[in-house]
């Protein structure tokens, strides 16, 4: 090796650059070794993307004004899509209009392009959206929404329509969390939480997207499996004959009993507790799942959640392995902050040696 004093200035610069690159590579290798890779799995509409947004709010860069502005077209189109679906469902179910003038409003909404992106375009259709939402025929269809595919946040965004139609509207964090755009492909988000690097991987839950799941299975530390607990009486978007909860159970069976995940902690999130609590007041889970235990109350949240948890627990062949679980509301930042602290501890405790955190 040449003595530094015998090197030219150019050679010394090259040596320093090489040393710096080696240091960065070593640091990156250490980070990767310590990295916690968390895979978010579950059927479509289970709340995976919402959970990832919460991780960004709680532990990441949050959503500043510029980031929230990017969701303006999504909010507009969530409302318009919901109105289109309700109009179509009303016709299929042969529900009459409460006000005959609503028919013209429906024609206006149904003729819109797939995407409305500007405040001016949206403001022009707000009167039609409001008139339709006020119509008893649309409300009757909304009351039967479990019979068709309607976004969970439809009522929320209609309650906000006066604010949303304003020219200077910027979505707040709750609008961002409740806005819905189907996940296509694989999305990764890196965070450092209490000095530990996490990589969250979100993959689309629709059947057409599940072939991509296997691309993400390497070096997984933990799997968060999300379930839409309120969807026990609904069918899939892709298959109108398959119950959503039954589909979630089948997928969980495949994941929980996969030999690839023998040493991976699987944490079950029975999500959308808020919607479940509201639904069981009027809809009995026993109608969809007749094996609901006699003597238990179909309107009692704890009884219903215990029944659901047992259904998922029974899918597992390995009875010696603990099933970590949480009841969650992904749109509630306080709830997710509390739950994820418990999840983080579980993951780190179960992988202490592998992650070199001791």
Residue frames as qw, qx, qy, qz and C-alpha x, y, z in Angstrom:
[[0.000, 0.890, 0.457, 0.000, 0.00, 0.00, 0.00],
 [0.409, 0.536, -0.026, 0.738, 1.36, 3.40, -1.00],
 [0.329, -0.374, -0.443, 0.746, 2.33, 5.80, 1.77],
 [0.126, 0.874, 0.462, -0.083, -0.15, 8.72, 1.89],
 [0.199, -0.801, 0.161, 0.542, 2.75, 11.16, 1.79],
 [0.304, -0.212, 0.696, 0.615, 3.82, 9.72, -1.60],
 [0.325, 0.575, 0.742, 0.115, 0.31, 10.04, -3.11],
 [0.074, 0.257, 0.275, 0.923, -0.83, 12.78, -5.39],
 [0.320, 0.079, 0.341, -0.880, -3.74, 14.97, -4.32],
 [0.667, 0.095, -0.393, -0.625, -5.95, 13.10, -6.79],
 [0.567, 0.028, -0.821, 0.065, -4.97, 9.72, -5.30],
 [0.049, -0.041, -0.691, 0.720, -5.62, 10.95, -1.76],
 [0.504, 0.089, 0.060, -0.857, -9.10, 12.20, -2.78],
 [0.693, 0.082, -0.603, -0.386, -9.85, 8.85, -4.41],
 [0.399, 0.014, -0.845, 0.356, -8.73, 6.98, -1.29],
 [0.173, 0.068, 0.500, -0.846, -10.89, 9.17, 0.95],
 [0.632, 0.093, -0.201, -0.743, -13.91, 8.64, -1.32],
 [0.635, 0.067, -0.761, -0.112, -13.33, 4.88, -1.28],
 [0.202, -0.019, -0.782, 0.589, -13.09, 4.86, 2.54],
 [0.374, 0.083, 0.250, -0.889, -16.29, 6.90, 2.80],
 [0.693, 0.091, -0.455, -0.551, -18.14, 4.51, 0.45],
 [0.507, 0.032, -0.844, 0.173, -16.91, 1.50, 2.47],
 [0.031, 0.047, 0.630, -0.774, -18.14, 3.15, 5.68],
 [0.547, 0.108, -0.003, -0.830, -21.57, 3.85, 4.16],
 [0.679, 0.090, -0.655, -0.318, -21.84, 0.28, 2.85],
 [0.340, -0.001, -0.841, 0.420, -20.97, -1.16, 6.24],
 [0.237, 0.088, 0.431, -0.866, -23.49, 1.11, 7.91],
 [0.645, 0.115, -0.276, -0.703, -26.15, 0.07, 5.39],
 [0.585, 0.053, -0.808, -0.044, -25.38, -3.61, 5.98],
 [0.110, -0.056, -0.753, 0.647, -25.77, -3.11, 9.74],
 [0.437, 0.117, 0.152, -0.879, -29.08, -1.33, 9.20],
 [0.678, 0.101, -0.532, -0.497, -30.40, -4.13, 6.98],
 [0.429, 0.018, -0.870, 0.242, -29.37, -6.76, 9.55],
 [0.004, 0.186, 0.644, -0.742, -31.27, -4.86, 12.25],
 [0.357, -0.011, -0.258, -0.898, -34.20, -3.98, 10.02],
 [0.385, 0.238, 0.801, -0.391, -37.66, -5.17, 11.03],
 [0.210, 0.012, -0.627, -0.750, -39.59, -6.13, 7.90],
 [0.372, 0.283, 0.686, -0.557, -43.33, -6.06, 8.54],
 [0.059, -0.134, -0.769, -0.622, -45.66, -7.44, 5.89],
 [0.436, 0.204, 0.363, -0.798, -49.23, -6.11, 5.84],
 [0.125, -0.067, -0.900, -0.411, -51.56, -8.81, 4.53],
 [0.328, 0.375, 0.657, -0.565, -55.32, -9.25, 4.32],
 [0.362, 0.552, 0.696, 0.282, -58.20, -9.25, 1.85],
 [0.145, 0.412, 0.235, 0.868, -59.19, -6.08, 0.02],
 [0.345, -0.660, -0.170, -0.646, -60.80, -3.28, 2.06],
 [0.743, -0.400, -0.485, 0.229, -59.32, -4.58, 5.33],
 [0.279, -0.960, -0.021, -0.001, -57.53, -1.32, 6.21],
 [0.827, -0.098, 0.069, 0.549, -53.88, -2.06, 5.35],
 [0.388, 0.509, 0.116, 0.760, -53.25, 1.22, 3.55],
 [0.346, -0.835, -0.107, -0.414, -54.99, 3.17, 6.31],
 [0.816, -0.528, -0.007, 0.235, -52.73, 1.51, 8.89],
 [0.693, 0.141, 0.105, 0.699, -49.70, 2.51, 6.83],
 [0.050, 0.745, 0.129, 0.652, -50.94, 6.11, 6.73],
 [0.613, -0.775, -0.071, -0.136, -51.19, 6.00, 10.52],
 [0.832, -0.231, 0.028, 0.504, -47.58, 4.81, 10.80],
 [0.424, 0.453, 0.121, 0.775, -46.58, 7.84, 8.76],
 [0.271, -0.807, -0.133, -0.508, -48.62, 10.18, 10.99],
 [0.757, -0.653, -0.019, -0.010, -47.36, 8.68, 14.25],
 [0.766, -0.418, 0.278, 0.401, -43.76, 7.82, 13.46],
 [0.639, 0.291, 0.382, 0.601, -42.90, 9.35, 10.09],
 [0.226, 0.093, 0.143, 0.959, -42.99, 12.65, 8.27],
 [0.238, 0.541, 0.559, -0.581, -46.72, 13.09, 8.86],
 [0.364, 0.591, 0.580, 0.427, -48.92, 14.68, 6.18],
 [0.144, -0.378, -0.076, 0.911, -48.04, 18.32, 5.72],
 [0.437, 0.604, 0.209, -0.633, -50.24, 20.66, 3.71],
 [0.321, 0.512, -0.605, -0.519, -48.59, 19.77, 0.40],
 [0.018, 0.061, -0.997, -0.048, -49.04, 16.04, 1.05],
 [0.299, 0.420, 0.723, -0.459, -52.68, 16.50, 2.06],
 [0.396, 0.568, -0.123, -0.711, -53.42, 18.52, -1.08],
 [0.155, 0.269, -0.866, -0.392, -52.52, 15.46, -3.13],
 [0.102, 0.249, 0.949, -0.164, -55.61, 13.74, -1.71],
 [0.347, 0.355, 0.145, -0.856, -58.08, 16.37, -2.95],
 [0.529, 0.204, -0.558, -0.606, -59.00, 14.49, -6.18],
 [0.278, -0.039, -0.955, 0.097, -59.27, 11.23, -4.23],
 [0.144, 0.313, 0.641, -0.686, -61.81, 12.77, -1.83],
 [0.452, 0.333, -0.158, -0.812, -63.81, 14.26, -4.74],
 [0.524, 0.196, -0.716, -0.418, -63.90, 10.95, -6.55],
 [0.081, -0.091, -0.931, 0.343, -64.73, 8.91, -3.44],
 [0.331, 0.360, 0.435, -0.756, -67.90, 11.00, -3.09],
 [0.527, 0.389, -0.328, -0.681, -68.81, 10.85, -6.76],
 [0.346, 0.149, -0.914, -0.151, -68.16, 7.11, -7.01],
 [0.083, 0.186, 0.845, -0.494, -70.31, 6.49, -3.93],
 [0.451, 0.403, 0.187, -0.774, -73.16, 8.48, -5.46],
 [0.498, 0.326, -0.622, -0.509, -72.91, 6.52, -8.71],
 [0.208, 0.033, -0.972, 0.106, -72.95, 3.20, -6.85],
 [0.225, 0.285, 0.669, -0.649, -75.98, 4.24, -4.78],
 [0.517, 0.399, -0.114, -0.748, -77.90, 5.34, -7.89],
 [0.471, 0.249, -0.782, -0.324, -77.14, 2.06, -9.64],
 [0.084, -0.053, -0.939, 0.328, -78.00, -0.01, -6.58],
 [0.384, 0.290, 0.401, -0.779, -81.31, 1.82, -6.15],
 [0.596, 0.339, -0.375, -0.623, -82.27, 0.87, -9.70],
 [0.386, 0.165, -0.906, -0.055, -81.23, -2.78, -9.31],
 [0.032, -0.180, -0.855, 0.485, -83.20, -3.07, -6.06],
 [0.121, -0.531, -0.640, -0.542, -86.16, -1.30, -7.72],
 [0.236, -0.553, -0.493, 0.629, -86.44, 1.34, -5.02],
 [0.232, 0.814, 0.408, 0.341, -88.52, 4.34, -6.18],
 [0.282, 0.321, -0.152, 0.891, -87.28, 7.93, -6.01],
 [0.148, -0.562, -0.595, 0.556, -88.57, 9.99, -3.13],
 [0.186, 0.753, 0.031, -0.630, -88.53, 13.05, -5.40],
 [0.784, 0.499, 0.350, 0.114, -89.02, 12.57, -9.15],
 [0.269, 0.939, -0.216, 0.019, -86.55, 15.40, -9.89],
 [0.553, -0.599, 0.565, 0.126, -83.78, 13.22, -8.45],
 [0.855, 0.292, 0.398, 0.161, -83.78, 11.17, -11.66],
 [0.465, 0.853, -0.053, 0.230, -82.22, 14.08, -13.57],
 [0.285, -0.829, 0.470, -0.101, -79.58, 14.50, -10.85],
 [0.818, -0.195, 0.535, 0.086, -78.75, 10.80, -11.12],
 [0.756, 0.583, 0.208, 0.216, -78.33, 11.10, -14.90],
 [0.131, 0.941, -0.259, 0.175, -75.97, 14.03, -14.33],
 [0.497, -0.648, 0.574, -0.051, -73.78, 12.09, -11.87],
 [0.854, 0.043, 0.512, 0.086, -73.79, 8.85, -13.86],
 [0.662, 0.720, 0.105, 0.178, -72.65, 10.70, -16.99],
 [0.190, -0.915, 0.346, 0.078, -69.52, 12.10, -15.31],
 [0.591, 0.550, -0.580, 0.114, -66.04, 11.06, -16.40],
 [0.835, -0.213, -0.468, 0.198, -64.30, 8.46, -14.22],
 [0.562, -0.276, -0.292, 0.723, -62.18, 11.16, -12.59],
 [0.014, -0.931, -0.196, -0.307, -63.05, 14.71, -11.45],
 [0.728, -0.033, -0.250, 0.637, -59.86, 16.47, -10.42],
 [0.184, 0.289, -0.090, 0.935, -60.52, 20.20, -9.99],
 [0.039, 0.333, 0.604, -0.723, -62.46, 22.23, -7.43],
 [0.365, 0.256, -0.174, -0.878, -64.43, 23.91, -10.24],
 [0.469, 0.005, -0.784, -0.406, -65.55, 20.59, -11.72],
 [0.259, -0.238, -0.876, 0.329, -66.52, 19.25, -8.30],
 [0.132, 0.283, 0.364, -0.878, -68.43, 22.40, -7.28],
 [0.414, 0.118, -0.425, -0.796, -70.58, 22.08, -10.42],
 [0.576, -0.140, -0.760, -0.266, -71.92, 18.68, -9.35],
 [0.067, 0.020, -0.734, 0.676, -72.29, 19.33, -5.59],
 [0.530, 0.029, 0.151, -0.834, -75.98, 20.40, -5.90],
 [0.776, 0.090, -0.495, -0.380, -76.77, 17.07, -7.62],
 [0.456, 0.118, -0.813, 0.343, -74.78, 15.12, -5.00],
 [0.148, -0.033, 0.566, -0.810, -76.64, 16.84, -2.16],
 [0.657, 0.054, -0.078, -0.748, -80.06, 16.38, -3.74],
 [0.727, 0.101, -0.659, -0.164, -79.42, 12.67, -4.28],
 [0.297, 0.089, -0.794, 0.523, -78.16, 12.10, -0.73],
 [0.317, 0.016, 0.402, -0.859, -81.31, 13.80, 0.60],
 [0.651, 0.030, -0.432, -0.623, -83.61, 11.57, -1.49],
 [0.733, -0.272, 0.473, -0.406, -85.42, 8.83, 0.45],
 [0.942, 0.310, -0.089, -0.095, -84.76, 6.34, -2.36],
 [0.492, 0.591, -0.533, 0.354, -80.99, 6.80, -2.05],
 [0.317, -0.501, 0.595, -0.542, -81.22, 6.59, 1.75],
 [0.918, -0.048, 0.215, -0.329, -83.18, 3.34, 1.42],
 [0.840, 0.433, -0.296, 0.141, -80.44, 1.95, -0.82],
 [0.142, 0.632, -0.586, 0.488, -77.80, 3.15, 1.65],
 [0.654, -0.374, 0.440, -0.490, -79.63, 1.27, 4.39],
 [0.972, 0.093, 0.202, -0.078, -79.14, -1.93, 2.36],
 [0.254, 0.836, -0.477, -0.097, -75.48, -1.24, 1.55],
 [0.511, -0.387, 0.767, 0.008, -74.31, -4.67, 2.71],
 [0.787, 0.382, 0.479, -0.074, -75.97, -6.03, -0.46],
 [0.648, 0.710, 0.029, 0.273, -73.54, -4.17, -2.76],
 [0.712, -0.067, -0.118, 0.689, -70.05, -2.64, -2.72],
 [0.021, -0.928, -0.119, -0.353, -69.95, 0.81, -1.12],
 [0.421, 0.411, -0.467, 0.660, -67.01, 2.57, 0.53],
 [0.485, -0.456, -0.638, 0.387, -67.01, 2.59, 4.35],
 [0.244, -0.328, -0.203, 0.889, -66.50, 6.36, 4.47],
 [0.051, 0.503, 0.594, 0.626, -69.45, 7.35, 2.29],
 [0.325, -0.830, -0.451, -0.052, -71.50, 8.81, 5.14],
 [0.528, -0.547, -0.050, 0.648, -68.43, 10.52, 6.61],
 [0.307, -0.005, 0.358, 0.882, -67.60, 12.36, 3.37],
 [0.092, -0.646, -0.570, -0.499, -71.24, 13.35, 2.80],
 [0.433, -0.794, -0.355, 0.236, -71.25, 14.88, 6.28],
 [0.444, -0.510, 0.150, 0.721, -68.23, 16.93, 5.18],
 [0.500, 0.505, 0.522, 0.471, -69.49, 17.94, 1.74],
 [0.012, 0.984, 0.176, 0.034, -70.01, 21.63, 2.66],
 [0.415, -0.759, 0.364, 0.344, -66.34, 21.91, 3.66],
 [0.646, -0.022, 0.622, 0.442, -65.14, 19.78, 0.72],
 [0.443, 0.714, 0.465, 0.278, -66.90, 21.96, -1.86],
 [0.151, -0.933, 0.027, 0.327, -65.07, 25.11, -0.71],
 [0.607, 0.764, -0.193, 0.107, -62.60, 26.53, -3.25],
 [0.091, 0.730, -0.609, 0.297, -59.72, 26.48, -0.77],
 [0.918, -0.308, 0.096, -0.232, -60.47, 23.03, 0.61],
 [0.304, 0.528, -0.779, 0.147, -57.47, 21.06, 1.89],
 [0.820, -0.264, -0.491, -0.130, -58.13, 17.58, 3.35],
 [0.402, -0.700, 0.482, -0.341, -57.40, 17.24, 7.06],
 [0.031, -0.384, 0.921, -0.051, -55.74, 14.12, 8.46],
 [0.550, 0.167, 0.731, -0.368, -59.04, 12.34, 9.02],
 [0.671, 0.615, -0.026, -0.414, -60.01, 12.99, 5.39],
 [0.296, 0.604, -0.728, -0.132, -56.67, 11.51, 4.31],
 [0.254, -0.190, 0.920, -0.231, -57.16, 8.45, 6.51],
 [0.588, 0.344, 0.614, -0.398, -60.70, 7.85, 5.28],
 [0.523, 0.620, -0.304, -0.500, -60.01, 8.44, 1.58],
 [0.794, -0.050, 0.605, 0.013, -59.83, 5.25, -0.41],
 [0.533, 0.647, -0.429, -0.336, -57.84, 4.27, -3.47],
 [0.996, -0.043, 0.069, -0.023, -57.28, 0.57, -4.20],
 [0.356, -0.690, 0.575, 0.257, -53.66, -0.52, -3.69],
 [0.877, 0.473, -0.074, -0.029, -52.01, -1.80, -6.86],
 [0.613, 0.524, -0.458, 0.373, -48.62, -3.45, -6.73],
 [0.733, -0.348, -0.395, 0.429, -46.23, -3.32, -3.78],
 [0.012, -0.874, 0.074, -0.480, -45.68, -0.25, -1.61],
 [0.722, -0.179, -0.431, 0.512, -42.83, 0.01, 0.91],
 [0.152, -0.896, 0.025, -0.417, -42.40, 2.59, 3.65],
 [0.670, 0.067, -0.491, 0.553, -39.24, 2.88, 5.78],
 [0.370, -0.837, -0.009, -0.404, -39.40, 4.29, 9.30],
 [0.438, 0.198, -0.682, 0.552, -37.07, 4.44, 12.28],
 [0.599, -0.639, -0.217, -0.430, -39.03, 3.86, 15.48],
 [0.647, -0.718, 0.250, -0.066, -37.13, 4.31, 18.73],
 [0.111, -0.706, 0.664, 0.220, -33.81, 3.78, 16.92],
 [0.554, 0.020, 0.825, 0.110, -34.99, 0.57, 15.24],
 [0.239, 0.289, -0.486, -0.790, -35.38, 0.58, 11.43],
 [0.569, 0.316, 0.707, -0.276, -38.75, -0.74, 10.22],
 [0.144, 0.147, -0.622, -0.756, -39.77, -1.53, 6.66],
 [0.553, 0.328, 0.584, -0.495, -43.54, -1.80, 6.16],
 [0.012, 0.087, -0.780, -0.620, -44.65, -3.58, 2.99],
 [0.533, 0.370, 0.427, -0.630, -48.24, -3.08, 1.79],
 [0.045, -0.036, 0.846, 0.530, -49.54, -5.32, -0.99],
 [0.530, -0.037, -0.216, -0.819, -52.97, -5.08, -2.64],
 [0.413, -0.074, 0.818, -0.394, -55.53, -7.43, -1.10],
 [0.763, 0.357, 0.000, -0.538, -57.76, -8.08, -4.10],
 [0.917, 0.013, 0.396, 0.058, -57.43, -11.53, -5.62],
 [0.696, 0.683, -0.002, 0.220, -55.70, -10.17, -8.72],
 [0.052, 0.864, -0.401, 0.300, -52.98, -8.65, -6.51],
 [0.788, -0.510, 0.319, -0.131, -52.26, -11.66, -4.31],
 [0.920, 0.282, -0.027, 0.270, -49.88, -13.28, -6.77],
 [0.309, 0.744, -0.291, 0.516, -47.49, -10.44, -5.83],
 [0.659, -0.701, 0.160, -0.222, -47.51, -11.40, -2.15],
 [0.960, -0.120, 0.066, 0.245, -44.93, -14.13, -2.67],
 [0.539, 0.620, -0.130, 0.555, -42.42, -11.56, -3.96],
 [0.185, -0.765, 0.242, -0.567, -42.37, -10.04, -0.46],
 [0.893, -0.409, -0.142, -0.121, -41.90, -13.16, 1.67],
 [0.733, 0.243, -0.370, 0.516, -38.10, -13.05, 1.92],
 [0.374, 0.087, -0.454, 0.804, -36.63, -12.06, 5.29],
 [0.407, -0.631, -0.271, -0.602, -39.98, -11.19, 6.84],
 [0.082, 0.220, -0.701, 0.674, -39.80, -10.45, 10.56],
 [0.238, 0.308, 0.733, -0.557, -43.51, -10.22, 11.25],
 [0.073, -0.352, -0.690, -0.628, -46.87, -10.31, 9.49],
 [0.275, 0.231, 0.434, -0.826, -49.73, -8.02, 10.43],
 [0.016, -0.294, -0.866, -0.404, -52.88, -9.69, 9.13],
 [0.241, 0.137, 0.231, -0.933, -55.80, -7.27, 8.90],
 [0.006, 0.405, 0.900, 0.162, -59.47, -8.24, 8.78],
 [0.281, -0.251, -0.103, -0.921, -62.48, -6.03, 8.15],
 [0.035, 0.151, 0.907, -0.391, -64.53, -7.27, 11.12],
 [0.404, 0.390, 0.305, -0.769, -67.59, -5.27, 10.03],
 [0.446, 0.354, -0.540, -0.620, -67.74, -7.07, 6.67],
 [0.303, -0.067, 0.936, -0.166, -69.15, -10.32, 8.08],
 [0.537, 0.508, 0.609, -0.287, -72.35, -9.92, 6.02],
 [0.372, 0.778, -0.200, -0.464, -70.76, -8.60, 2.80],
 [0.908, 0.235, 0.281, 0.201, -69.40, -10.23, -0.34],
 [0.539, -0.300, 0.325, 0.717, -66.19, -9.60, -2.28],
 [0.283, 0.697, -0.147, -0.642, -65.87, -6.91, -4.92],
 [0.143, 0.418, -0.785, -0.433, -64.32, -9.53, -7.22],
 [0.291, -0.124, -0.935, -0.160, -66.81, -12.30, -6.45],
 [0.437, -0.319, 0.040, -0.840, -70.32, -11.40, -5.40],
 [0.842, -0.236, -0.402, -0.271, -70.99, -14.93, -4.08],
 [0.695, -0.008, -0.540, 0.474, -68.10, -15.17, -1.58],
 [0.460, -0.863, -0.207, -0.016, -68.50, -13.80, 1.93],
 [0.250, 0.816, -0.359, 0.378, -65.69, -11.38, 2.86],
 [0.534, -0.615, 0.508, -0.282, -65.15, -12.83, 6.31],
 [0.958, 0.034, 0.286, 0.008, -64.99, -16.37, 4.88],
 [0.676, 0.660, -0.142, 0.296, -62.41, -15.18, 2.35],
 [0.082, -0.802, 0.460, -0.372, -60.33, -13.62, 5.14],
 [0.794, -0.376, 0.440, -0.185, -60.48, -16.89, 7.09],
 [0.937, 0.300, 0.127, 0.126, -59.29, -18.89, 4.06],
 [0.444, 0.761, -0.291, 0.373, -56.37, -16.56, 3.40],
 [0.376, -0.713, 0.478, -0.349, -55.40, -16.59, 7.08],
 [0.947, -0.126, 0.288, -0.060, -55.42, -20.39, 7.04],
 [0.809, 0.508, -0.055, 0.290, -52.95, -20.35, 4.14],
 [0.162, 0.793, -0.361, 0.464, -50.66, -17.78, 5.79],
 [0.577, -0.614, 0.406, -0.354, -50.76, -19.18, 9.34],
 [0.917, -0.124, 0.379, -0.007, -49.94, -22.72, 8.18],
 [0.659, 0.711, -0.221, 0.108, -47.30, -21.80, 5.61],
 [0.882, -0.230, -0.076, 0.404, -43.95, -23.42, 6.43],
 [0.442, 0.532, -0.044, 0.721, -42.19, -20.25, 5.24],
 [0.228, -0.676, 0.114, -0.691, -43.61, -18.46, 8.30],
 [0.777, -0.288, -0.541, 0.144, -42.82, -21.10, 10.89],
 [0.547, -0.287, -0.335, 0.712, -40.60, -18.65, 12.80],
 [0.036, 0.330, 0.161, 0.929, -42.47, -15.48, 11.88],
 [0.074, 0.357, 0.663, -0.654, -44.75, -13.79, 14.41],
 [0.080, -0.427, -0.633, -0.640, -48.23, -13.36, 12.94],
 [0.030, 0.269, 0.502, -0.821, -50.33, -10.64, 14.56],
 [0.038, 0.544, 0.772, 0.327, -54.06, -10.54, 13.85],
 [0.089, 0.135, 0.165, -0.973, -55.81, -7.16, 13.62],
 [0.083, 0.602, 0.789, 0.088, -59.60, -7.48, 13.78],
 [0.161, -0.050, 0.069, 0.983, -60.10, -4.03, 12.31],
 [0.267, -0.331, -0.379, -0.822, -63.00, -1.56, 11.91],
 [0.190, -0.292, -0.822, 0.452, -64.28, -2.01, 15.45],
 [0.191, 0.276, 0.205, -0.920, -66.23, 1.25, 15.19],
 [0.505, 0.125, -0.468, -0.714, -68.18, 0.03, 12.16],
 [0.407, -0.104, -0.907, 0.006, -68.70, -3.41, 13.69],
 [0.034, -0.250, -0.672, 0.697, -70.14, -1.93, 16.89],
 [0.386, 0.275, 0.008, -0.881, -72.63, 0.08, 14.85],
 [0.484, 0.124, -0.688, -0.526, -73.58, -2.77, 12.49],
 [0.276, -0.115, -0.943, 0.143, -74.38, -5.42, 15.11],
 [0.262, 0.193, 0.453, -0.830, -77.13, -3.19, 16.49],
 [0.646, 0.377, 0.041, -0.662, -79.22, -4.01, 13.42],
 [0.736, 0.388, -0.507, -0.226, -77.54, -6.98, 11.67],
 [0.825, -0.413, 0.361, -0.135, -77.08, -10.40, 13.29],
 [0.081, 0.596, -0.775, -0.196, -73.80, -12.19, 12.60],
 [0.528, -0.005, 0.832, -0.170, -75.68, -15.47, 13.13],
 [0.697, 0.598, 0.181, -0.351, -77.45, -14.92, 9.80],
 [0.497, 0.722, -0.472, -0.094, -74.08, -15.18, 8.03],
 [0.296, 0.352, -0.852, 0.251, -72.40, -17.57, 10.49],
 [0.747, -0.381, -0.295, -0.459, -75.06, -19.93, 11.95],
 [0.769, -0.122, -0.535, 0.328, -72.49, -21.54, 14.27],
 [0.063, -0.541, 0.311, -0.779, -72.51, -18.41, 16.45],
 [0.235, -0.060, -0.898, 0.366, -72.85, -19.93, 19.96],
 [0.442, -0.641, -0.516, -0.358, -76.27, -20.22, 21.54],
 [0.590, -0.657, -0.338, 0.326, -76.52, -18.21, 24.72],
 [0.406, -0.229, 0.084, 0.880, -74.24, -15.49, 23.36],
 [0.213, 0.805, 0.344, -0.434, -75.58, -12.08, 22.34],
 [0.599, 0.413, 0.402, 0.556, -75.26, -11.08, 18.67],
 [0.068, 0.920, 0.138, 0.360, -75.62, -7.42, 19.69],
 [0.594, -0.769, 0.151, 0.181, -72.82, -7.58, 22.27],
 [0.390, 0.824, -0.410, -0.012, -69.49, -6.37, 20.86],
 [0.277, -0.564, 0.769, -0.116, -67.36, -8.55, 23.15],
 [0.771, 0.093, 0.609, -0.162, -69.36, -11.71, 22.31],
 [0.729, 0.677, 0.059, -0.082, -69.12, -11.04, 18.57],
 [0.213, 0.816, -0.536, 0.048, -65.39, -10.24, 18.68],
 [0.497, -0.394, 0.761, -0.138, -64.66, -13.35, 20.76],
 [0.830, 0.326, 0.433, -0.128, -66.53, -15.48, 18.22],
 [0.578, 0.795, -0.182, -0.013, -64.54, -13.94, 15.34],
 [0.094, -0.733, 0.667, -0.098, -61.24, -14.40, 17.16],
 [0.687, -0.156, 0.697, -0.133, -62.04, -18.07, 17.79],
 [0.814, 0.541, 0.185, -0.098, -62.83, -18.59, 14.10],
 [0.408, 0.809, -0.415, 0.085, -59.37, -17.31, 13.14],
 [0.361, -0.575, 0.710, -0.186, -57.64, -19.18, 15.94],
 [0.835, 0.063, 0.522, -0.165, -59.18, -22.45, 14.71],
 [0.705, 0.688, -0.150, -0.088, -57.53, -21.99, 11.31],
 [0.071, 0.751, -0.648, 0.107, -54.08, -22.64, 12.80],
 [0.891, 0.038, -0.451, -0.014, -52.59, -26.14, 12.83],
 [0.507, 0.181, -0.567, 0.623, -49.85, -25.26, 15.33],
 [0.492, -0.756, -0.360, -0.239, -51.66, -24.92, 18.65],
 [0.703, -0.385, -0.225, 0.554, -48.41, -24.36, 20.59],
 [0.334, 0.181, 0.108, 0.919, -47.73, -21.03, 18.92],
 [0.028, 0.555, 0.473, -0.684, -49.40, -17.97, 20.43],
 [0.240, 0.632, 0.522, 0.520, -51.87, -16.00, 18.31],
 [0.175, -0.307, -0.215, 0.910, -51.21, -12.34, 18.97],
 [0.072, 0.623, 0.654, 0.424, -54.32, -10.26, 18.28],
 [0.053, -0.269, -0.263, 0.925, -55.73, -6.77, 18.65],
 [0.208, 0.741, 0.636, 0.045, -59.12, -5.17, 18.04],
 [0.323, -0.241, 0.131, 0.906, -58.47, -2.01, 16.08],
 [0.348, 0.858, 0.356, -0.127, -59.98, 1.02, 14.35],
 [0.677, 0.101, 0.221, 0.695, -57.41, 2.00, 11.73],
 [0.147, 0.734, 0.229, 0.622, -58.87, 5.50, 11.28],
 [0.516, -0.848, -0.070, -0.098, -58.36, 6.24, 15.01],
 [0.435, 0.660, -0.463, 0.399, -54.81, 7.54, 15.49],
 [0.405, -0.578, 0.522, -0.479, -54.92, 7.20, 19.29],
 [0.942, -0.076, 0.240, -0.221, -56.01, 3.56, 19.02],
 [0.863, 0.439, -0.159, 0.194, -53.34, 2.66, 16.48],
 [0.122, 0.735, -0.502, 0.439, -50.62, 4.48, 18.45],
 [0.623, -0.446, 0.507, -0.396, -51.50, 2.40, 21.55],
 [0.971, 0.118, 0.178, -0.111, -51.84, -0.90, 19.65],
 [0.720, 0.595, -0.282, 0.218, -48.65, -0.51, 17.66],
 [0.136, -0.709, 0.587, -0.365, -46.60, 0.10, 20.80],
 [0.795, -0.217, 0.513, -0.242, -47.73, -3.35, 21.98],
 [0.896, 0.440, 0.049, 0.013, -47.05, -4.79, 18.51],
 [0.347, 0.789, -0.446, 0.242, -43.57, -3.27, 18.42],
 [0.416, -0.562, 0.646, -0.306, -42.70, -4.83, 21.77],
 [0.910, 0.057, 0.373, -0.171, -44.01, -8.22, 20.62],
 [0.769, 0.618, -0.135, 0.094, -41.98, -8.14, 17.41],
 [0.169, 0.764, -0.543, 0.304, -38.74, -7.08, 19.11],
 [0.607, -0.433, 0.593, -0.306, -39.07, -9.57, 21.96],
 [0.927, 0.171, 0.318, -0.103, -39.66, -12.43, 19.53],
 [0.774, 0.564, -0.009, 0.287, -36.74, -11.48, 17.29],
 [0.369, -0.899, 0.202, 0.122, -34.15, -10.14, 19.72],
 [0.669, -0.346, 0.518, 0.406, -31.25, -12.34, 18.63],
 [0.612, 0.459, 0.508, 0.396, -31.95, -12.19, 14.91],
 [0.184, 0.924, 0.181, 0.283, -32.13, -8.40, 14.96],
 [0.621, 0.113, -0.302, 0.715, -29.03, -8.01, 17.15],
 [0.198, -0.763, -0.100, -0.607, -30.85, -5.64, 19.50],
 [0.773, -0.556, -0.271, 0.140, -29.63, -7.13, 22.76]]
